[in-house]
Structure formats: C-alpha cells, structure tokens
Amino acid sequence: MKNGNTTIPGIEQLLAAHTPAVQGLAEALREHILAAAPAAQERVHPGWHAIGYTDPNCGYFCAIFPREAGVRLGFEFGALLDDPDRLLSGSGKQVRYVELTPGTALPSAAIDRLIQAALDLP
C-alpha cells in the first residue's frame, strides 16, 4: 500500500485480466483520485477485485472496480453524496457508483466534486 505514482503490489495482476482499454481507464482513474486526494492510500483488494482508497481523516471512501466492459468507481457512502451531475447509480442504502466506459470522456470535474464530497463526510 502506498500513494503517489508508486507501483502497488497486486495492481498489475488485478488489471492483467482486462482489456488494454479497461486497464487504461483504471489507470487514468487511479491518477485522478490521487491528484484529487493526495493523502489517500491505495490498496488492492483481490477478493473484491478492486483498488480501494482510504484517507487519514475519513477512512475508506472509494474504490475502482475494473469490469469486463468498463470500470465502476464506487463510493462507500455514495447515498449521502450530493450528485448534481447525476453520475451516481445504485439503489442500496449506502454504496453508489459511477459507471465509466473506455472511449468516453472522463467527467473529471464531476468526479472531483464527488471525491471532495466523500472526503468531507464526517
């Protein structure tokens, strides 16, 4: 586990099962999350097939879930987040996620707002 542009054990193995397009999207999200939340720590969760992020102040706040056709960016307390851009999906009591597809533009500003809102939760 580490933050920054350091290789995290297990990330290459986690992403190896996916197409180059999904790998690229996951890597772009990794960079984006770490830029928006510089104190965040990355950790591979093989059982979840995910890359999770924790912050020293708020704990676990989001994760990248590579999938066959794209990537889900999950927010642990997404049900509590303001989502004026209507990116969040899901109907559970707690978790919400953003579905991202390779080849479409990353909604950077909207994702930044969601990350900041997740970090600001008590």
N, C-alpha and C positions, 0 to 999 in steps of 0.2 A: 504494500500500500504506500502511495506517495502522491504528491501532486506535482503540477508542472508538466513539462514535456518528457518526463522520465518514463521509461518503459516499466509498466506494471506487470508483475508476473501473472501469467494466465490470459492477458488480453489478446495476445496474438492467437492463442489456442481457441479462445472463445469466438473470435471473429473468423477464424480459418474455415469454419463450416459454411460461411456465407459468400455470396457473390461479391466480386470487387465493388460493385455499386453500393451494396449494403455496407460493406466494410468502410468505404469512403464516407458514407453518410454518418456512420457511427463515429468515425474518427473526427469528422467535422463537428459533431455534437460534443465530443469529448473536449475539443479545443474551446468550443463556445462556452461550455459550462465552466471550465477552469478560468476562462477570461472573465466571466461574469461573477464568479465566486472564487476568487483567488485563494482563500483559506480552505477551500474544500479539499477533502481527501478522497481519492479513488480507491475502490476495492472491487475485485472480481468476485462475483457470487455464482460459482458454477451451478449450484442447484437451482438457482433462479434463471440461469443463462442470461446474466445481466452484469453491468458495471454500475455499482452503486456509489453515491456521493454523500458524504457527511460533512457537516460544518461544526466547528468547535462550539458555536453558540446555540444552534438549533438542532443538532443531531442529523439523522438521516433525512434528506429532503427530496432526493430524486434518483432516478436510475435510467440507464439506457438498456433497452431490451431489443437486441437485433432479432429480426424475424425473417421469414423466407422472402417476403416481398417488400420489406421496408424496416423501419425502426420505430419502436414506441419509446417516447420519453415520458416516463411515469413520475408523477408527483405524489409522494406518500400522503400528504394531506391536501390533495388537489380539490376535494369537495369544499374546502374552506377558502380557496383562492378566488379572487376577483378575476374574471376572464372576459374582458370587454371585446377581445378579438375572436371569441368563440372557438378557441382551438381545442379545448379540453373535451374529451369523450369519457364515457363510462357512467355507470349508474350506481356504483357501490356507495357505501356510507362514508368512505374515506379516500380511496385512491382514485385519481383521474390521470389521464394520459393524453399525449399529443401523438397522433399517427403521422409519420413522415415517410415519404416515398422518394426513392432515388430519382433524380431528374427534375424534381420540382425545387423551386427556390426555398431555402430555409427561412422561415419567418423570424428572422433574428431579433428584431425589436420586440415582437410579441413574446418570444421565448425569454428574452432578457427580463421583461416585466413579470412573467410567471416565476422565473428563478428568484428575482428580488422579492416578490411577494412570499414565496416559500421560505426564504431566508428570514423574512421579517415576522413570521409567525412566532408566537410565544412558545 
